Amino acid sequence: MRKGSIRLIAAASVIALALTGCSSSSDDAANTDTQFEIFTWWASGGEAAGLQGMIDVYTAQNPNTEFINAAVAGGAGVNAKAV
């Protein structure tokens, strides 16, 4: 019983420290202008409509971010830009 309690406390401590390291104490990062570029093959039909829906939601939640849609035609990706 005692070993189980110690393990539980240790695991909770590790999780708490990990969450603290992933958090931010200021909103400055959310207010900066940034760019977000996505490479995808969702370029036509329902796929393009789905991608546009995700773009609309993202830009509504992140108004200071420029979303760059680098969709390429063709499923093999041969027309994709070199990164």
PyMOL Python script that loads the backbone (N, CA, C, O; Angstrom):
from pymol import cmd

cmd.read_pdbstr("""\
ATOM      1  N   MET A   1       0.820  -1.186   0.000  1.00  0.00           N
ATOM      2  CA  MET A   1       0.000   0.000   0.000  1.00  0.00           C
ATOM      3  C   MET A   1       0.867   1.254   0.000  1.00  0.00           C
ATOM      4  O   MET A   1       0.585   2.198  -0.738  1.00  0.00           O
ATOM      5  N   ARG A   2       1.912   1.275   0.812  1.00  0.00           N
ATOM      6  CA  ARG A   2       2.770   2.448   0.930  1.00  0.00           C
ATOM      7  C   ARG A   2       3.535   2.682  -0.369  1.00  0.00           C
ATOM      8  O   ARG A   2       3.686   3.826  -0.798  1.00  0.00           O
ATOM      9  N   LYS A   3       4.026   1.599  -1.009  1.00  0.00           N
ATOM     10  CA  LYS A   3       4.750   1.746  -2.272  1.00  0.00           C
ATOM     11  C   LYS A   3       3.842   2.305  -3.360  1.00  0.00           C
ATOM     12  O   LYS A   3       4.272   3.116  -4.180  1.00  0.00           O
ATOM     13  N   GLY A   4       2.602   1.875  -3.365  1.00  0.00           N
ATOM     14  CA  GLY A   4       1.642   2.371  -4.350  1.00  0.00           C
ATOM     15  C   GLY A   4       1.380   3.860  -4.180  1.00  0.00           C
ATOM     16  O   GLY A   4       1.263   4.591  -5.164  1.00  0.00           O
ATOM     17  N   SER A   5       1.290   4.309  -2.937  1.00  0.00           N
ATOM     18  CA  SER A   5       1.062   5.731  -2.667  1.00  0.00           C
ATOM     19  C   SER A   5       2.256   6.565  -3.104  1.00  0.00           C
ATOM     20  O   SER A   5       2.089   7.640  -3.679  1.00  0.00           O
ATOM     21  N   ILE A   6       3.445   6.080  -2.835  1.00  0.00           N
ATOM     22  CA  ILE A   6       4.657   6.801  -3.224  1.00  0.00           C
ATOM     23  C   ILE A   6       4.752   6.884  -4.741  1.00  0.00           C
ATOM     24  O   ILE A   6       5.113   7.928  -5.285  1.00  0.00           O
ATOM     25  N   ARG A   7       4.436   5.804  -5.419  1.00  0.00           N
ATOM     26  CA  ARG A   7       4.467   5.814  -6.883  1.00  0.00           C
ATOM     27  C   ARG A   7       3.434   6.784  -7.454  1.00  0.00           C
ATOM     28  O   ARG A   7       3.709   7.489  -8.425  1.00  0.00           O
ATOM     29  N   LEU A   8       2.259   6.817  -6.856  1.00  0.00           N
ATOM     30  CA  LEU A   8       1.204   7.726  -7.306  1.00  0.00           C
ATOM     31  C   LEU A   8       1.625   9.182  -7.120  1.00  0.00           C
ATOM     32  O   LEU A   8       1.420  10.008  -8.010  1.00  0.00           O
ATOM     33  N   ILE A   9       2.207   9.494  -5.978  1.00  0.00           N
ATOM     34  CA  ILE A   9       2.676  10.859  -5.720  1.00  0.00           C
ATOM     35  C   ILE A   9       3.807  11.222  -6.674  1.00  0.00           C
ATOM     36  O   ILE A   9       3.844  12.341  -7.186  1.00  0.00           O
ATOM     37  N   ALA A  10       4.720  10.304  -6.921  1.00  0.00           N
ATOM     38  CA  ALA A  10       5.822  10.560  -7.845  1.00  0.00           C
ATOM     39  C   ALA A  10       5.305  10.794  -9.259  1.00  0.00           C
ATOM     40  O   ALA A  10       5.769  11.705  -9.944  1.00  0.00           O
ATOM     41  N   ALA A  11       4.358   9.987  -9.700  1.00  0.00           N
ATOM     42  CA  ALA A  11       3.795  10.154 -11.043  1.00  0.00           C
ATOM     43  C   ALA A  11       3.054  11.480 -11.161  1.00  0.00           C
ATOM     44  O   ALA A  11       3.172  12.165 -12.176  1.00  0.00           O
ATOM     45  N   ALA A  12       2.297  11.845 -10.141  1.00  0.00           N
ATOM     46  CA  ALA A  12       1.577  13.121 -10.157  1.00  0.00           C
ATOM     47  C   ALA A  12       2.553  14.289 -10.189  1.00  0.00           C
ATOM     48  O   ALA A  12       2.295  15.290 -10.857  1.00  0.00           O
ATOM     49  N   SER A  13       3.666  14.176  -9.480  1.00  0.00           N
ATOM     50  CA  SER A  13       4.679  15.233  -9.478  1.00  0.00           C
ATOM     51  C   SER A  13       5.312  15.396 -10.849  1.00  0.00           C
ATOM     52  O   SER A  13       5.515  16.518 -11.314  1.00  0.00           O
ATOM     53  N   VAL A  14       5.622  14.289 -11.493  1.00  0.00           N
ATOM     54  CA  VAL A  14       6.211  14.338 -12.832  1.00  0.00           C
ATOM     55  C   VAL A  14       5.240  14.979 -13.819  1.00  0.00           C
ATOM     56  O   VAL A  14       5.641  15.810 -14.634  1.00  0.00           O
ATOM     57  N   ILE A  15       3.980  14.603 -13.751  1.00  0.00           N
ATOM     58  CA  ILE A  15       2.971  15.176 -14.649  1.00  0.00           C
ATOM     59  C   ILE A  15       2.811  16.669 -14.387  1.00  0.00           C
ATOM     60  O   ILE A  15       2.715  17.453 -15.331  1.00  0.00           O
ATOM     61  N   ALA A  16       2.783  17.070 -13.123  1.00  0.00           N
ATOM     62  CA  ALA A  16       2.642  18.489 -12.783  1.00  0.00           C
ATOM     63  C   ALA A  16       3.828  19.294 -13.302  1.00  0.00           C
ATOM     64  O   ALA A  16       3.645  20.393 -13.826  1.00  0.00           O
ATOM     65  N   LEU A  17       5.032  18.766 -13.163  1.00  0.00           N
ATOM     66  CA  LEU A  17       6.215  19.462 -13.671  1.00  0.00           C
ATOM     67  C   LEU A  17       6.200  19.548 -15.191  1.00  0.00           C
ATOM     68  O   LEU A  17       6.583  20.572 -15.758  1.00  0.00           O
ATOM     69  N   ALA A  18       5.767  18.495 -15.845  1.00  0.00           N
ATOM     70  CA  ALA A  18       5.699  18.507 -17.307  1.00  0.00           C
ATOM     71  C   ALA A  18       4.693  19.541 -17.789  1.00  0.00           C
ATOM     72  O   ALA A  18       4.966  20.267 -18.745  1.00  0.00           O
ATOM     73  N   LEU A  19       3.547  19.619 -17.151  1.00  0.00           N
ATOM     74  CA  LEU A  19       2.540  20.608 -17.538  1.00  0.00           C
ATOM     75  C   LEU A  19       3.016  22.028 -17.274  1.00  0.00           C
ATOM     76  O   LEU A  19       2.711  22.936 -18.047  1.00  0.00           O
ATOM     77  N   THR A  20       3.754  22.229 -16.200  1.00  0.00           N
ATOM     78  CA  THR A  20       4.296  23.548 -15.904  1.00  0.00           C
ATOM     79  C   THR A  20       5.299  23.964 -16.971  1.00  0.00           C
ATOM     80  O   THR A  20       5.328  25.128 -17.370  1.00  0.00           O
ATOM     81  N   GLY A  21       6.106  23.047 -17.429  1.00  0.00           N
ATOM     82  CA  GLY A  21       7.088  23.352 -18.465  1.00  0.00           C
ATOM     83  C   GLY A  21       6.460  23.652 -19.809  1.00  0.00           C
ATOM     84  O   GLY A  21       7.066  24.344 -20.628  1.00  0.00           O
ATOM     85  N   CYS A  22       5.275  23.155 -20.055  1.00  0.00           N
ATOM     86  CA  CYS A  22       4.597  23.375 -21.330  1.00  0.00           C
ATOM     87  C   CYS A  22       3.719  24.616 -21.328  1.00  0.00           C
ATOM     88  O   CYS A  22       3.182  24.991 -22.370  1.00  0.00           O
ATOM     89  N   SER A  23       3.567  25.250 -20.196  1.00  0.00           N
ATOM     90  CA  SER A  23       2.669  26.398 -20.120  1.00  0.00           C
ATOM     91  C   SER A  23       3.429  27.698 -20.334  1.00  0.00           C
ATOM     92  O   SER A  23       4.659  27.725 -20.313  1.00  0.00           O
ATOM     93  N   SER A  24       2.685  28.764 -20.538  1.00  0.00           N
ATOM     94  CA  SER A  24       3.256  30.087 -20.725  1.00  0.00           C
ATOM     95  C   SER A  24       2.637  31.025 -19.709  1.00  0.00           C
ATOM     96  O   SER A  24       1.448  30.927 -19.405  1.00  0.00           O
ATOM     97  N   SER A  25       3.441  31.934 -19.184  1.00  0.00           N
ATOM     98  CA  SER A  25       2.927  32.855 -18.179  1.00  0.00           C
ATOM     99  C   SER A  25       2.415  34.154 -18.778  1.00  0.00           C
ATOM    100  O   SER A  25       1.887  34.997 -18.052  1.00  0.00           O
ATOM    101  N   SER A  26       2.559  34.336 -20.086  1.00  0.00           N
ATOM    102  CA  SER A  26       2.092  35.573 -20.708  1.00  0.00           C
ATOM    103  C   SER A  26       1.337  35.271 -21.991  1.00  0.00           C
ATOM    104  O   SER A  26       1.460  34.193 -22.572  1.00  0.00           O
ATOM    105  N   ASP A  27       0.554  36.249 -22.416  1.00  0.00           N
ATOM    106  CA  ASP A  27      -0.201  36.114 -23.652  1.00  0.00           C
ATOM    107  C   ASP A  27       0.534  36.723 -24.838  1.00  0.00           C
ATOM    108  O   ASP A  27      -0.034  36.802 -25.928  1.00  0.00           O
ATOM    109  N   ASP A  28       1.785  37.158 -24.658  1.00  0.00           N
ATOM    110  CA  ASP A  28       2.538  37.790 -25.737  1.00  0.00           C
ATOM    111  C   ASP A  28       2.705  36.876 -26.934  1.00  0.00           C
ATOM    112  O   ASP A  28       2.666  37.339 -28.074  1.00  0.00           O
ATOM    113  N   ALA A  29       2.889  35.593 -26.699  1.00  0.00           N
ATOM    114  CA  ALA A  29       3.076  34.654 -27.806  1.00  0.00           C
ATOM    115  C   ALA A  29       1.825  34.569 -28.666  1.00  0.00           C
ATOM    116  O   ALA A  29       1.925  34.371 -29.877  1.00  0.00           O
ATOM    117  N   ALA A  30       0.670  34.713 -28.074  1.00  0.00           N
ATOM    118  CA  ALA A  30      -0.583  34.623 -28.823  1.00  0.00           C
ATOM    119  C   ALA A  30      -0.867  35.892 -29.616  1.00  0.00           C
ATOM    120  O   ALA A  30      -1.689  35.875 -30.532  1.00  0.00           O
ATOM    121  N   ASN A  31      -0.201  36.988 -29.280  1.00  0.00           N
ATOM    122  CA  ASN A  31      -0.482  38.259 -29.927  1.00  0.00           C
ATOM    123  C   ASN A  31       0.515  38.621 -31.019  1.00  0.00           C
ATOM    124  O   ASN A  31       0.378  39.673 -31.645  1.00  0.00           O
ATOM    125  N   THR A  32       1.500  37.790 -31.261  1.00  0.00           N
ATOM    126  CA  THR A  32       2.493  38.112 -32.277  1.00  0.00           C
ATOM    127  C   THR A  32       2.014  37.663 -33.644  1.00  0.00           C
ATOM    128  O   THR A  32       1.248  36.707 -33.766  1.00  0.00           O
ATOM    129  N   ASP A  33       2.476  38.365 -34.674  1.00  0.00           N
ATOM    130  CA  ASP A  33       2.144  37.991 -36.044  1.00  0.00           C
ATOM    131  C   ASP A  33       3.036  36.834 -36.464  1.00  0.00           C
ATOM    132  O   ASP A  33       4.256  36.891 -36.311  1.00  0.00           O
ATOM    133  N   THR A  34       2.420  35.790 -36.991  1.00  0.00           N
ATOM    134  CA  THR A  34       3.167  34.621 -37.436  1.00  0.00           C
ATOM    135  C   THR A  34       2.598  34.125 -38.755  1.00  0.00           C
ATOM    136  O   THR A  34       1.544  34.566 -39.212  1.00  0.00           O
ATOM    137  N   GLN A  35       3.325  33.201 -39.344  1.00  0.00           N
ATOM    138  CA  GLN A  35       2.869  32.553 -40.572  1.00  0.00           C
ATOM    139  C   GLN A  35       2.739  31.064 -40.305  1.00  0.00           C
ATOM    140  O   GLN A  35       3.528  30.477 -39.565  1.00  0.00           O
ATOM    141  N   PHE A  36       1.733  30.465 -40.918  1.00  0.00           N
ATOM    142  CA  PHE A  36       1.504  29.027 -40.806  1.00  0.00           C
ATOM    143  C   PHE A  36       1.300  28.508 -42.221  1.00  0.00           C
ATOM    144  O   PHE A  36       0.313  28.847 -42.874  1.00  0.00           O
ATOM    145  N   GLU A  37       2.230  27.687 -42.694  1.00  0.00           N
ATOM    146  CA  GLU A  37       2.140  27.151 -44.053  1.00  0.00           C
ATOM    147  C   GLU A  37       1.917  25.651 -43.990  1.00  0.00           C
ATOM    148  O   GLU A  37       2.589  24.944 -43.239  1.00  0.00           O
ATOM    149  N   ILE A  38       0.966  25.171 -44.783  1.00  0.00           N
ATOM    150  CA  ILE A  38       0.645  23.749 -44.793  1.00  0.00           C
ATOM    151  C   ILE A  38       0.772  23.209 -46.213  1.00  0.00           C
ATOM    152  O   ILE A  38       0.275  23.809 -47.166  1.00  0.00           O
ATOM    153  N   PHE A  39       1.442  22.073 -46.337  1.00  0.00           N
ATOM    154  CA  PHE A  39       1.561  21.364 -47.611  1.00  0.00           C
ATOM    155  C   PHE A  39       0.569  20.209 -47.583  1.00  0.00           C
ATOM    156  O   PHE A  39       0.600  19.385 -46.669  1.00  0.00           O
ATOM    157  N   THR A  40      -0.295  20.145 -48.563  1.00  0.00           N
ATOM    158  CA  THR A  40      -1.310  19.104 -48.579  1.00  0.00           C
ATOM    159  C   THR A  40      -1.680  18.753 -50.009  1.00  0.00           C
ATOM    160  O   THR A  40      -1.410  19.511 -50.940  1.00  0.00           O
ATOM    161  N   TRP A  41      -2.294  17.607 -50.169  1.00  0.00           N
ATOM    162  CA  TRP A  41      -2.799  17.188 -51.478  1.00  0.00           C
ATOM    163  C   TRP A  41      -4.310  17.362 -51.542  1.00  0.00           C
ATOM    164  O   TRP A  41      -4.943  16.902 -52.492  1.00  0.00           O
ATOM    165  N   TRP A  42      -4.892  18.014 -50.554  1.00  0.00           N
ATOM    166  CA  TRP A  42      -6.334  18.261 -50.541  1.00  0.00           C
ATOM    167  C   TRP A  42      -6.613  19.467 -51.426  1.00  0.00           C
ATOM    168  O   TRP A  42      -6.844  20.567 -50.923  1.00  0.00           O
ATOM    169  N   ALA A  43      -6.593  19.272 -52.725  1.00  0.00           N
ATOM    170  CA  ALA A  43      -6.654  20.401 -53.657  1.00  0.00           C
ATOM    171  C   ALA A  43      -7.928  20.455 -54.482  1.00  0.00           C
ATOM    172  O   ALA A  43      -8.137  21.427 -55.208  1.00  0.00           O
ATOM    173  N   SER A  44      -8.789  19.443 -54.396  1.00  0.00           N
ATOM    174  CA  SER A  44      -9.983  19.486 -55.245  1.00  0.00           C
ATOM    175  C   SER A  44     -11.161  18.815 -54.552  1.00  0.00           C
ATOM    176  O   SER A  44     -10.988  18.013 -53.634  1.00  0.00           O
ATOM    177  N   GLY A  45     -12.354  19.159 -55.008  1.00  0.00           N
ATOM    178  CA  GLY A  45     -13.578  18.516 -54.532  1.00  0.00           C
ATOM    179  C   GLY A  45     -13.830  18.700 -53.055  1.00  0.00           C
ATOM    180  O   GLY A  45     -13.579  19.762 -52.487  1.00  0.00           O
ATOM    181  N   GLY A  46     -14.334  17.642 -52.446  1.00  0.00           N
ATOM    182  CA  GLY A  46     -14.669  17.671 -51.028  1.00  0.00           C
ATOM    183  C   GLY A  46     -13.456  17.850 -50.137  1.00  0.00           C
ATOM    184  O   GLY A  46     -13.557  18.405 -49.043  1.00  0.00           O
ATOM    185  N   GLU A  47     -12.302  17.377 -50.606  1.00  0.00           N
ATOM    186  CA  GLU A  47     -11.081  17.548 -49.824  1.00  0.00           C
ATOM    187  C   GLU A  47     -10.749  19.026 -49.677  1.00  0.00           C
ATOM    188  O   GLU A  47     -10.406  19.485 -48.588  1.00  0.00           O
ATOM    189  N   ALA A  48     -10.851  19.774 -50.779  1.00  0.00           N
ATOM    190  CA  ALA A  48     -10.566  21.210 -50.746  1.00  0.00           C
ATOM    191  C   ALA A  48     -11.560  21.932 -49.844  1.00  0.00           C
ATOM    192  O   ALA A  48     -11.188  22.859 -49.125  1.00  0.00           O
ATOM    193  N   ALA A  49     -12.817  21.513 -49.879  1.00  0.00           N
ATOM    194  CA  ALA A  49     -13.832  22.132 -49.019  1.00  0.00           C
ATOM    195  C   ALA A  49     -13.534  21.852 -47.548  1.00  0.00           C
ATOM    196  O   ALA A  49     -13.689  22.734 -46.703  1.00  0.00           O
ATOM    197  N   GLY A  50     -13.108  20.630 -47.241  1.00  0.00           N
ATOM    198  CA  GLY A  50     -12.744  20.291 -45.867  1.00  0.00           C
ATOM    199  C   GLY A  50     -11.545  21.080 -45.386  1.00  0.00           C
ATOM    200  O   GLY A  50     -11.525  21.564 -44.255  1.00  0.00           O
ATOM    201  N   LEU A  51     -10.538  21.212 -46.250  1.00  0.00           N
ATOM    202  CA  LEU A  51      -9.357  21.995 -45.906  1.00  0.00           C
ATOM    203  C   LEU A  51      -9.735  23.449 -45.669  1.00  0.00           C
ATOM    204  O   LEU A  51      -9.258  24.069 -44.719  1.00  0.00           O
ATOM    205  N   GLN A  52     -10.591  23.996 -46.529  1.00  0.00           N
ATOM    206  CA  GLN A  52     -11.006  25.390 -46.365  1.00  0.00           C
ATOM    207  C   GLN A  52     -11.770  25.578 -45.056  1.00  0.00           C
ATOM    208  O   GLN A  52     -11.641  26.616 -44.406  1.00  0.00           O
ATOM    209  N   GLY A  53     -12.557  24.591 -44.673  1.00  0.00           N
ATOM    210  CA  GLY A  53     -13.253  24.655 -43.390  1.00  0.00           C
ATOM    211  C   GLY A  53     -12.281  24.713 -42.223  1.00  0.00           C
ATOM    212  O   GLY A  53     -12.473  25.490 -41.288  1.00  0.00           O
ATOM    213  N   MET A  54     -11.221  23.882 -42.276  1.00  0.00           N
ATOM    214  CA  MET A  54     -10.211  23.913 -41.223  1.00  0.00           C
ATOM    215  C   MET A  54      -9.471  25.243 -41.216  1.00  0.00           C
ATOM    216  O   MET A  54      -9.171  25.782 -40.151  1.00  0.00           O
ATOM    217  N   ILE A  55      -9.172  25.779 -42.409  1.00  0.00           N
ATOM    218  CA  ILE A  55      -8.493  27.071 -42.508  1.00  0.00           C
ATOM    219  C   ILE A  55      -9.364  28.162 -41.889  1.00  0.00           C
ATOM    220  O   ILE A  55      -8.859  29.012 -41.155  1.00  0.00           O
ATOM    221  N   ASP A  56     -10.660  28.149 -42.176  1.00  0.00           N
ATOM    222  CA  ASP A  56     -11.574  29.157 -41.640  1.00  0.00           C
ATOM    223  C   ASP A  56     -11.609  29.127 -40.114  1.00  0.00           C
ATOM    224  O   ASP A  56     -11.580  30.173 -39.466  1.00  0.00           O
ATOM    225  N   VAL A  57     -11.672  27.929 -39.546  1.00  0.00           N
ATOM    226  CA  VAL A  57     -11.690  27.801 -38.086  1.00  0.00           C
ATOM    227  C   VAL A  57     -10.364  28.282 -37.501  1.00  0.00           C
ATOM    228  O   VAL A  57     -10.350  29.006 -36.506  1.00  0.00           O
ATOM    229  N   TYR A  58      -9.246  27.880 -38.119  1.00  0.00           N
ATOM    230  CA  TYR A  58      -7.930  28.268 -37.615  1.00  0.00           C
ATOM    231  C   TYR A  58      -7.749  29.780 -37.648  1.00  0.00           C
ATOM    232  O   TYR A  58      -7.295  30.371 -36.668  1.00  0.00           O
ATOM    233  N   THR A  59      -8.102  30.416 -38.772  1.00  0.00           N
ATOM    234  CA  THR A  59      -7.913  31.864 -38.881  1.00  0.00           C
ATOM    235  C   THR A  59      -8.859  32.628 -37.954  1.00  0.00           C
ATOM    236  O   THR A  59      -8.516  33.715 -37.490  1.00  0.00           O
ATOM    237  N   ALA A  60     -10.040  32.079 -37.678  1.00  0.00           N
ATOM    238  CA  ALA A  60     -10.945  32.726 -36.726  1.00  0.00           C
ATOM    239  C   ALA A  60     -10.369  32.683 -35.310  1.00  0.00           C
ATOM    240  O   ALA A  60     -10.532  33.631 -34.542  1.00  0.00           O
ATOM    241  N   GLN A  61      -9.700  31.590 -34.969  1.00  0.00           N
ATOM    242  CA  GLN A  61      -9.124  31.444 -33.633  1.00  0.00           C
ATOM    243  C   GLN A  61      -7.762  32.111 -33.509  1.00  0.00           C
ATOM    244  O   GLN A  61      -7.313  32.397 -32.399  1.00  0.00           O
ATOM    245  N   ASN A  62      -7.094  32.362 -34.640  1.00  0.00           N
ATOM    246  CA  ASN A  62      -5.754  32.948 -34.651  1.00  0.00           C
ATOM    247  C   ASN A  62      -5.721  34.102 -35.644  1.00  0.00           C
ATOM    248  O   ASN A  62      -5.129  33.964 -36.715  1.00  0.00           O
ATOM    249  N   PRO A  63      -6.341  35.236 -35.322  1.00  0.00           N
ATOM    250  CA  PRO A  63      -6.473  36.319 -36.296  1.00  0.00           C
ATOM    251  C   PRO A  63      -5.159  36.983 -36.690  1.00  0.00           C
ATOM    252  O   PRO A  63      -5.090  37.614 -37.744  1.00  0.00           O
ATOM    253  N   ASN A  64      -4.121  36.861 -35.879  1.00  0.00           N
ATOM    254  CA  ASN A  64      -2.840  37.488 -36.198  1.00  0.00           C
ATOM    255  C   ASN A  64      -1.908  36.564 -36.967  1.00  0.00           C
ATOM    256  O   ASN A  64      -0.735  36.886 -37.160  1.00  0.00           O
ATOM    257  N   THR A  65      -2.414  35.429 -37.404  1.00  0.00           N
ATOM    258  CA  THR A  65      -1.605  34.458 -38.122  1.00  0.00           C
ATOM    259  C   THR A  65      -1.987  34.441 -39.592  1.00  0.00           C
ATOM    260  O   THR A  65      -3.164  34.354 -39.942  1.00  0.00           O
ATOM    261  N   GLU A  66      -0.977  34.525 -40.443  1.00  0.00           N
ATOM    262  CA  GLU A  66      -1.212  34.401 -41.885  1.00  0.00           C
ATOM    263  C   GLU A  66      -1.174  32.920 -42.236  1.00  0.00           C
ATOM    264  O   GLU A  66      -0.170  32.251 -41.992  1.00  0.00           O
ATOM    265  N   PHE A  67      -2.242  32.413 -42.798  1.00  0.00           N
ATOM    266  CA  PHE A  67      -2.327  31.008 -43.177  1.00  0.00           C
ATOM    267  C   PHE A  67      -1.973  30.891 -44.650  1.00  0.00           C
ATOM    268  O   PHE A  67      -2.637  31.493 -45.494  1.00  0.00           O
ATOM    269  N   ILE A  68      -0.939  30.127 -44.969  1.00  0.00           N
ATOM    270  CA  ILE A  68      -0.493  29.937 -46.345  1.00  0.00           C
ATOM    271  C   ILE A  68      -0.862  28.524 -46.769  1.00  0.00           C
ATOM    272  O   ILE A  68      -0.335  27.548 -46.234  1.00  0.00           O
ATOM    273  N   ASN A  69      -1.763  28.422 -47.726  1.00  0.00           N
ATOM    274  CA  ASN A  69      -2.208  27.130 -48.234  1.00  0.00           C
ATOM    275  C   ASN A  69      -1.318  26.751 -49.416  1.00  0.00           C
ATOM    276  O   ASN A  69      -1.445  27.323 -50.498  1.00  0.00           O
ATOM    277  N   ALA A  70      -0.425  25.796 -49.213  1.00  0.00           N
ATOM    278  CA  ALA A  70       0.495  25.362 -50.255  1.00  0.00           C
ATOM    279  C   ALA A  70       0.034  24.030 -50.842  1.00  0.00           C
ATOM    280  O   ALA A  70       0.845  23.137 -51.088  1.00  0.00           O
ATOM    281  N   ALA A  71      -1.269  23.906 -51.062  1.00  0.00           N
ATOM    282  CA  ALA A  71      -1.822  22.673 -51.621  1.00  0.00           C
ATOM    283  C   ALA A  71      -1.289  22.450 -53.026  1.00  0.00           C
ATOM    284  O   ALA A  71      -1.129  23.398 -53.795  1.00  0.00           O
ATOM    285  N   VAL A  72      -1.015  21.202 -53.358  1.00  0.00           N
ATOM    286  CA  VAL A  72      -0.520  20.847 -54.684  1.00  0.00           C
ATOM    287  C   VAL A  72      -1.480  19.856 -55.320  1.00  0.00           C
ATOM    288  O   VAL A  72      -2.047  19.000 -54.642  1.00  0.00           O
ATOM    289  N   ALA A  73      -1.652  19.979 -56.607  1.00  0.00           N
ATOM    290  CA  ALA A  73      -2.518  19.052 -57.332  1.00  0.00           C
ATOM    291  C   ALA A  73      -1.785  17.740 -57.550  1.00  0.00           C
ATOM    292  O   ALA A  73      -0.569  17.728 -57.741  1.00  0.00           O
ATOM    293  N   GLY A  74      -2.505  16.656 -57.521  1.00  0.00           N
ATOM    294  CA  GLY A  74      -1.899  15.341 -57.746  1.00  0.00           C
ATOM    295  C   GLY A  74      -1.631  14.640 -56.439  1.00  0.00           C
ATOM    296  O   GLY A  74      -1.130  15.244 -55.491  1.00  0.00           O
ATOM    297  N   GLY A  75      -1.963  13.369 -56.386  1.00  0.00           N
ATOM    298  CA  GLY A  75      -1.842  12.629 -55.144  1.00  0.00           C
ATOM    299  C   GLY A  75      -0.450  12.151 -54.813  1.00  0.00           C
ATOM    300  O   GLY A  75      -0.191  11.778 -53.669  1.00  0.00           O
ATOM    301  N   ALA A  76       0.457  12.148 -55.773  1.00  0.00           N
ATOM    302  CA  ALA A  76       1.784  11.604 -55.512  1.00  0.00           C
ATOM    303  C   ALA A  76       2.722  12.619 -54.893  1.00  0.00           C
ATOM    304  O   ALA A  76       3.761  12.240 -54.352  1.00  0.00           O
ATOM    305  N   GLY A  77       2.386  13.897 -54.957  1.00  0.00           N
ATOM    306  CA  GLY A  77       3.230  14.916 -54.369  1.00  0.00           C
ATOM    307  C   GLY A  77       4.414  15.309 -55.217  1.00  0.00           C
ATOM    308  O   GLY A  77       5.317  15.988 -54.728  1.00  0.00           O
ATOM    309  N   VAL A  78       4.442  14.904 -56.481  1.00  0.00           N
ATOM    310  CA  VAL A  78       5.577  15.240 -57.332  1.00  0.00           C
ATOM    311  C   VAL A  78       5.629  16.727 -57.632  1.00  0.00           C
ATOM    312  O   VAL A  78       6.682  17.244 -58.005  1.00  0.00           O
ATOM    313  N   ASN A  79       4.502  17.428 -57.476  1.00  0.00           N
ATOM    314  CA  ASN A  79       4.479  18.860 -57.733  1.00  0.00           C
ATOM    315  C   ASN A  79       4.749  19.691 -56.484  1.00  0.00           C
ATOM    316  O   ASN A  79       4.704  20.920 -56.543  1.00  0.00           O
ATOM    317  N   ALA A  80       5.027  19.046 -55.360  1.00  0.00           N
ATOM    318  CA  ALA A  80       5.272  19.768 -54.111  1.00  0.00           C
ATOM    319  C   ALA A  80       6.607  20.493 -54.177  1.00  0.00           C
ATOM    320  O   ALA A  80       7.549  20.045 -54.831  1.00  0.00           O
ATOM    321  N   LYS A  81       6.665  21.623 -53.484  1.00  0.00           N
ATOM    322  CA  LYS A  81       7.899  22.398 -53.426  1.00  0.00           C
ATOM    323  C   LYS A  81       8.904  21.686 -52.524  1.00  0.00           C
ATOM    324  O   LYS A  81       8.529  20.986 -51.584  1.00  0.00           O
ATOM    325  N   ALA A  82      10.180  21.878 -52.825  1.00  0.00           N
ATOM    326  CA  ALA A  82      11.219  21.354 -51.946  1.00  0.00           C
ATOM    327  C   ALA A  82      11.274  22.232 -50.708  1.00  0.00           C
ATOM    328  O   ALA A  82      11.241  23.459 -50.801  1.00  0.00           O
ATOM    329  N   VAL A  83      11.357  21.597 -49.557  1.00  0.00           N
ATOM    330  CA  VAL A  83      11.381  22.362 -48.305  1.00  0.00           C
ATOM    331  C   VAL A  83      12.810  22.624 -47.921  1.00  0.00           C
ATOM    332  O   VAL A  83      13.067  23.255 -46.896  1.00  0.00           O
TER     333      VAL A  83
END
""", "prot")
cmd.dss("prot")
cmd.show_as("cartoon", "prot")
cmd.util.cbc("prot")
cmd.orient("prot")
